[in-house]
Amino acid sequence: TRRHAQHDSAVGAKGAKAPSPKRSRATLSALKREGRSAASTAALSRQTKAAAKKRTAADRSAAARKAARTRSRNG
């Protein structure tokens, strides 16, 4: 445990690792494509409502059945 604590302390002292160039490029291109406001609360709400509107009663029923089937029974 002491060695573990020493290791954790050393890792923490190094600071955060910089993101990979590939990840940075992907983020930049996504922001250029969509902009910051694409992830705003209003935009996400609009998208959610539009997606919900497209779902049929059968879709909702199937989702509810699956939820009941896969839910945890032990509280």
ZATORRO-810129 format. One record per residue: x, y, z of N, C-alpha, C in turn; residue number from 1. Coordinates in steps of 0.1 Angstrom, whole numbers, plus 2048, in hexadecimal, padded with zeros to 3 digits. Example, Ala and Ser with C-alpha at 12.3 -4.5 7.8 and 13.67 -1.06 7.14 Angstrom:
<recs>
+------+------+------+-------+-------+-------+------+------+------+-----+
| n_xx | n_yy | n_zz | ca_xx | ca_yy | ca_zz | c_xx | c_yy | c_zz |   n |
+------+------+------+-------+-------+-------+------+------+------+-----+
|  884 |  7C7 |  84E |   87B |   7D3 |   84E |  884 |  7DF |  84E |   1 |
|  880 |  7EA |  847 |   889 |   7F5 |   847 |  881 |  800 |  84F |   2 |
+------+------+------+-------+-------+-------+------+------+------+-----+
</recs>
This chain:
<recs>
+------+------+------+-------+-------+-------+------+------+------+-----+
| n_xx | n_yy | n_zz | ca_xx | ca_yy | ca_zz | c_xx | c_yy | c_zz |   n |
+------+------+------+-------+-------+-------+------+------+------+-----+
|  808 |  7F4 |  800 |   800 |   800 |   800 |  809 |  80D |  800 |   1 |
|  814 |  80C |  808 |   81C |   818 |   808 |  823 |  81A |  7FA |   2 |
|  827 |  80F |  7F4 |   82D |   810 |   7E7 |  822 |  815 |  7DD |   3 |
|  816 |  811 |  7DE |   80B |   815 |   7D6 |  809 |  824 |  7D7 |   4 |
|  809 |  829 |  7E4 |   807 |   837 |   7E7 |  813 |  83F |  7E0 |   5 |
|  81F |  83A |  7E1 |   82A |   841 |   7DB |  829 |  842 |  7CC |   6 |
|  824 |  837 |  7C6 |   822 |   837 |   7B8 |  818 |  841 |  7B4 |   7 |
|  80C |  840 |  7BB |   801 |   84A |   7B8 |  806 |  858 |  7B9 |   8 |
|  80E |  85B |  7C4 |   813 |   868 |   7C6 |  81C |  86D |  7BA |   9 |
|  824 |  864 |  7B6 |   82D |   867 |   7AB |  825 |  869 |  79E |  10 |
|  81B |  861 |  79B |   813 |   863 |   790 |  80C |  870 |  790 |  11 |
|  807 |  874 |  79C |   800 |   881 |   79D |  809 |  88D |  79B |  12 |
|  815 |  88B |  79F |   81F |   896 |   79E |  822 |  899 |  790 |  13 |
|  821 |  88F |  787 |   825 |   891 |   779 |  81B |  89A |  772 |  14 |
|  80F |  89A |  776 |   805 |   8A2 |   76F |  7FE |  89B |  764 |  15 |
|  7F4 |  8A1 |  75E |   7EC |   89A |   754 |  7F4 |  899 |  747 |  16 |
|  7F1 |  88E |  740 |   7F8 |   88B |   734 |  7F0 |  892 |  729 |  17 |
|  7F8 |  898 |  71F |   7F2 |   89F |   714 |  7EA |  896 |  70B |  18 |
|  7DF |  89A |  705 |   7D7 |   891 |   6FC |  7DF |  88E |  6F0 |  19 |
|  7DD |  883 |  6EA |   7E4 |   87F |   6DE |  7E0 |  889 |  6D2 |  20 |
|  7EA |  88A |  6C9 |   7E7 |   893 |   6BD |  7DB |  88F |  6B5 |  21 |
|  7D9 |  882 |  6B4 |   7CD |   87D |   6AD |  7C0 |  881 |  6B4 |  22 |
|  7C0 |  880 |  6C1 |   7B4 |   884 |   6C8 |  7B2 |  893 |  6C7 |  23 |
|  7BC |  89B |  6C7 |   7BB |   8AA |   6C6 |  7B6 |  8AD |  6B8 |  24 |
|  7BB |  8A7 |  6AE |   7B6 |   8A9 |   6A0 |  7A7 |  8A6 |  69F |  25 |
|  7A3 |  89B |  6A5 |   795 |   896 |   6A4 |  78C |  8A1 |  6AB |  26 |
|  790 |  8A5 |  6B7 |   789 |   8AF |   6BE |  787 |  8BC |  6B6 |  27 |
|  792 |  8C1 |  6B1 |   792 |   8CD |   6A9 |  789 |  8CC |  69D |  28 |
|  78A |  8C1 |  696 |   782 |   8BF |   68A |  773 |  8BE |  68D |  29 |
|  770 |  8B8 |  699 |   762 |   8B7 |   69D |  75D |  8C5 |  6A0 |  30 |
|  765 |  8CD |  6A7 |   761 |   8DB |   6AB |  75F |  8E3 |  69E |  31 |
|  768 |  8E2 |  694 |   767 |   8E9 |   688 |  75A |  8E5 |  681 |  32 |
|  757 |  8D8 |  681 |   74B |   8D3 |   67A |  73E |  8D8 |  681 |  33 |
|  73E |  8D7 |  68E |   731 |   8DA |   695 |  731 |  8E7 |  69E |  34 |
|  73C |  8EB |  6A3 |   73C |   8F6 |   6AB |  739 |  8F3 |  6B9 |  35 |
|  73B |  8FC |  6C2 |   739 |   8FA |   6D1 |  72A |  8F8 |  6D4 |  36 |
|  722 |  900 |  6CD |   714 |   900 |   6D1 |  70C |  8F3 |  6CE |  37 |
|  713 |  8EA |  6C7 |   70C |   8DD |   6C4 |  70A |  8D5 |  6D0 |  38 |
|  712 |  8D7 |  6DB |   711 |   8D0 |   6E7 |  70B |  8D8 |  6F2 |  39 |
|  704 |  8E3 |  6EE |   6FE |   8EB |   6F8 |  6F1 |  8E4 |  6FE |  40 |
|  6ED |  8E9 |  709 |   6E1 |   8E2 |   710 |  6D5 |  8E3 |  707 |  41 |
|  6D3 |  8EF |  700 |   6C7 |   8F0 |   6F7 |  6C8 |  8E7 |  6EB |  42 |
|  6D4 |  8E6 |  6E5 |   6D6 |   8DD |   6DA |  6D4 |  8CF |  6DD |  43 |
|  6D9 |  8CB |  6E9 |   6D7 |   8BD |   6ED |  6C8 |  8BA |  6F0 |  44 |
|  6C2 |  8C4 |  6F6 |   6B3 |   8C2 |   6F9 |  6AB |  8C1 |  6EC |  45 |
|  6AF |  8C9 |  6E2 |   6A8 |   8C9 |   6D5 |  6AA |  8BB |  6CF |  46 |
|  6B6 |  8B6 |  6CF |   6B9 |   8A9 |   6C9 |  6B2 |  89E |  6D0 |  47 |
|  6B1 |  89E |  6DD |   6AA |   894 |   6E5 |  69B |  894 |  6E2 |  48 |
|  695 |  8A0 |  6E1 |   687 |   8A1 |   6DE |  684 |  89C |  6D0 |  49 |
|  68C |  89F |  6C7 |   68A |   89B |   6B9 |  68B |  88B |  6B8 |  50 |
|  695 |  886 |  6BF |   697 |   877 |   6BF |  68B |  870 |  6C5 |  51 |
|  686 |  876 |  6D0 |   67B |   870 |   6D8 |  66E |  870 |  6CF |  52 |
|  66D |  87B |  6C7 |   661 |   87D |   6BF |  660 |  872 |  6B4 |  53 |
|  66C |  86E |  6B0 |   66D |   864 |   6A5 |  669 |  856 |  6A9 |  54 |
|  66A |  853 |  6B6 |   668 |   846 |   6BC |  659 |  842 |  6BC |  55 |
|  656 |  836 |  6B8 |   648 |   832 |   6B7 |  644 |  82C |  6C5 |  56 |
|  637 |  829 |  6C7 |   633 |   823 |   6D3 |  639 |  815 |  6D5 |  57 |
|  63A |  80E |  6C9 |   640 |   801 |   6CA |  64F |  801 |  6CE |  58 |
|  656 |  80B |  6C9 |   664 |   80D |   6CE |  665 |  80F |  6DD |  59 |
|  65C |  818 |  6E2 |   65C |   81B |   6F0 |  659 |  80F |  6F8 |  60 |
|  64F |  807 |  6F3 |   64B |   7FB |   6FA |  656 |  7F1 |  6FB |  61 |
|  65D |  7EF |  6EF |   668 |   7E6 |   6EE |  673 |  7EA |  6F8 |  62 |
|  676 |  7F7 |  6F9 |   680 |   7FB |   702 |  67D |  7F9 |  710 |  63 |
|  670 |  7FB |  714 |   66B |   7F8 |   721 |  66C |  7EA |  725 |  64 |
|  668 |  7E1 |  71B |   669 |   7D3 |   71D |  677 |  7CE |  720 |  65 |
|  681 |  7D4 |  718 |   68F |   7D0 |   719 |  694 |  7D5 |  726 |  66 |
|  690 |  7E1 |  72A |   694 |   7E6 |   737 |  690 |  7DE |  743 |  67 |
|  683 |  7D9 |  742 |   67E |   7D0 |   74C |  685 |  7C3 |  74D |  68 |
|  689 |  7BE |  741 |   68F |   7B1 |   73F |  69E |  7B2 |  745 |  69 |
|  6A4 |  7BD |  743 |   6B3 |   7BE |   746 |  6B5 |  7C5 |  753 |  70 |
|  6AB |  7CA |  75A |   6AE |   7D1 |   766 |  6B2 |  7C8 |  771 |  71 |
|  6B9 |  7CF |  77B |   6BF |   7C7 |   786 |  6B3 |  7C4 |  790 |  72 |
|  6B3 |  7B8 |  794 |   6A8 |   7B4 |   79D |  6AB |  7B5 |  7AC |  73 |
|  6B8 |  7B8 |  7AF |   6BC |   7B8 |   7BD |  6BD |  7C6 |  7C3 |  74 |
|  6B4 |  7CF |  7BF |   6B3 |   7DC |   7C5 |  6BD |  7E6 |  7C0 |  75 |
+------+------+------+-------+-------+-------+------+------+------+-----+
</recs>
